Amino acid sequence: MNFHPDKCHVVKVTLKRDKCVDFTYRLGITDLEYVSVEKDLGVRVTPNLAWQKQSDSLISSARSRLGLTKRTCHFIKNRKQRLILYKAMVRSLFQHCAEVWRPVLPTALGKFETFQKRAVKWIFKEDYHHYSDSVYKAKLRELDLLPIEQRFVLGDLILFHKVINNEVCIEFPDYLELIDPRELLTEPSTEPSGNRRLRTTHKDPLYFVCNINDRVNVFRHSFFYRSHNLWNRLPLEIRMIVDATQFEKELRKHLAESNLPDPEPD
């Protein structure tokens, strides 16, 4: 396969603020142009690896698709059919390579959640209704949908589980490792020597520890760093599941149960 020079660009990935001299890259006899954002396999890559442009672009595309679906499928009244259309035509945009670009900050996640709330109103044919947080959660449970944030969490943990069990060709980073068994031993309390007891730790054999300081911003929102924290917070009985299908089933159930609607005020 020959690469077309006009379709190839250079993105300089760095956190340095000073402008260093750009090296001239060539493809054949053509000089390649430096760009501030480049789309690679559907993901927009920027020099500082921030994914704001990717999120904004996906939300814009999702709005267009939802609008197109509303116009062309206005005759569909069945709720289940509308749900299938939303999953296949619209929400699938948010699942492509989400483990790479998915947002983690509340502001960015709120934009995705606001969009899904709009789609849920269409599914229920309640476009002009107001949904409180509790009502929105109840509607999601009725549709067997997860909030967007939890849908991202689901994708992260499924891939993390596959990496741990060598089901994908992704190497596990050397800065993550299972906890040292010696740290799982009970620790002596600080009571007087005549009445010493042992205190158990909250960690378990499937608890991962990170050798990188969490203040290192460049790793804070990366896939493996955030996923190991999500993994450690899962119940041990779920983390012990080796089969990928069973793990996903139990994980979905766990996330759905954590999305119970808030009780209505008296």
N, C-alpha and C positions, 0 to 999 in steps of 0.2 A: 504494500500500500504506500502510495506517495502522498505526502502532506502538501496541502496547498499553502503557499507562503502567505497569501492574503487572509487566511483563516487562522493563522498562528500568531500569538502575541506573547509578550513577556510580562510577568507580574513579579515585582520584587517584594518578597515577604519579609518584613523586618519591623521591629519596634523602635528603631533608631530614628531620632528626629532630624539629625543632620543629613544633608543631602550629599551623598557620596557620588562619585563619578559613575555613570552608567556604562557598563560593558556592552559593546555592540555584539549582539547575537545575530547570526546569519543562518538562513536556511537556503542552501545553494548559494546564489549570488544576491539574494534579497535580504536586506536588513529588517529585522523584526522590530515591531513597534512596542514600546512600553505602554501599558494601560493600567488604569486604577481599579478596574474590575473586569474579570473574565469568567465566562460561564464554562464550567467543565462538568460534563455528565449531569447537567441540570442544576448544578450548584454554583452560585456566583461567589467567586473567590476574590478577596480584597487584600491589599498589602498587610493589613494588621489582623487579618483573619477574623474580622468582625462580620456578623451575619445579618446586619440590619437591612442591607439591600436585598438579601435573599428573602427575608421575612416579608418585607414590604411588597416585593414582586409577587410572592406567592399569594398573599392576601388579595392583591389586585386581580390576579388571575382567577382566584377562587370566586371573587365577587362577579366577575364576568361570566364564569361558568354557571354559577347559581342563577344569575339573571337569564342566561340562555336557556337553562333547564326550566325555569318558571314559564318562559314564553312559549317554548316548544312543547312542553308537557303539561300545559295548563288543564288539559282534559282529564288528567289522572287524579282521581279522588282518593284512591286507596292509600292509607297511611304507610303500609308496609312497602308498597311500590315506591312511594316517594322517599322512604328511608334508603332503599336500595339504590335509587338514583343518586341520592346525596353521597352515599359511601363510595360508589363507583366513579361518579363524575367529578365530585368536588373534594371530599375529604381525602381522597387518594393523593391529591397534590401535596398534602402535608406529611405524607408518610415516605416520600421518596428521599432517601439519604438523610432522614431526619436526625439520625445519630450523629451526623457531622455538624449540621447547621442549626439544630433546634434551639429556640430561645430558652433562657433560664431566668431572665429578669421578669418581675411581675408586670411591668408596663408592656413589654412585648408579648407576654403570654396573654395579657388582658385583651389585646387586639384580636388574637386568634379566638379567644373564648367569646368575645362579642360577636364575631362573625358566625360562630357555630350557633349561638343563641338565635341569631336571625334565621339560620337555616332550620332550626328546630321549630320555630314559629311557622315557617312555610310548611313543614311536614305535617303539623297539626292544623294547618289552615287557620292560624291565629296571628296573621302578620301584624295586626294592629293592636295586639294585646300587650300588656306590660307584664314581664316575668320578673318576679323577685328572685333572689338567690335560691330560696327554698323551693319555689315553684319550678325554677329551671332545673334544679337537681332532680326533682320528682319526675319531670318530663324526660330527662336523660335516662333515668332508671326504667321508665315505661318503655323507652325505645331500645333499652339495653346498649346505650352509648356511654362512653367515658368522657369526662371533661377533656379538653385538648391537652392540658398539662399532664393528666394521668395517662393519656394516650401516648404522649412522648415518653413518659416514665416506663410504660409497658414496652415500647420499642427498645429503649436503652437496656432494660433488664433481660429481655429475650436474647439480644445480641451478646450481652455480657455472659449470660448462662452458656451460650453456644461456644464462646471463646474459652471459657473455663473447661468445658468438656470436649475441647478439640473437635468441634463440629464444623468449624469454618477455618479458612486459611489466614487467620489473624494471630500474630504472636502476642502473647500476654506481656505487658511491659515489666521490666525488671524492677521498677520502683514500687510495685505492688507485690505483696506476698502474704500468705496465710500467717496468722499470728503464731508466735513461738509457743509451743505447748507448755513451756515452763511458766509463761505468763498466765496460763489458765489455772494454775495451782492456787489453792486458797491462800489468802494473805493474812498474816497475823494482825489482830486488832491492837489498839493502843491501850487496852485495859491493863491493870496491874498484873504482874507476872503470875500471881497466884490464881488469877481468874481469866486467863487468856483464852480467847476463842478464835476460830478461823472465820474469815469473811470471804465469801465467794465473789468472783468477778462477774460482770454482766456479759462478758465476751464469751465466744464459743469457738470450737475448732474450725468453723467455716467463716470466721471473721477475718477480713482483709485489713492489713495495715499499710499505710503509705509512707514511703521514705522521703517524700518531698514536703517541705514546709507548706502549709496551706496558705501562707501569705504570698506565695509566688503566683502572681496574677496570671501569668501565661498558662498555667496549668489548671487554674481554679474551675473553669467551665469546660474543660476538655472531656471527651467521652469517658475515658477510663477513670479519671479522678471523680467525676460526679457519679458515675455508675457504681463505683465501689462503695460510696457513701449510701446510695440507695439500696444496694445489696445488703449492707450490714444492718439496715433497719427492717429488713424482711423477717418474718417469723422463721425460726430455724427449720420447722417442718417443711416449709416451701423451698428453702435453699438446699435441703437434702435431696430433693427430687432430681434425678438424673435425666429421665426421659423428657425430651424437649416439649412434646405435645402435652404431657401431663403438667409440666411446669407452667406452660402458658395458660392452661385451663385454671389451675389453682391461683396463679398470679392475677388473672382477670377477675376471678371471684373475690380475691383479697382487695383489689383496687375498687371494685364495685361496692363492696361493703363499707369501704372508707368514704364512699360518696353518698352516704345516707343523707336525705334531706334534713335540714334543721327543723326541730319541732316548732310548730306554729305557736305564737304567743297566746296566752289565755285572754 
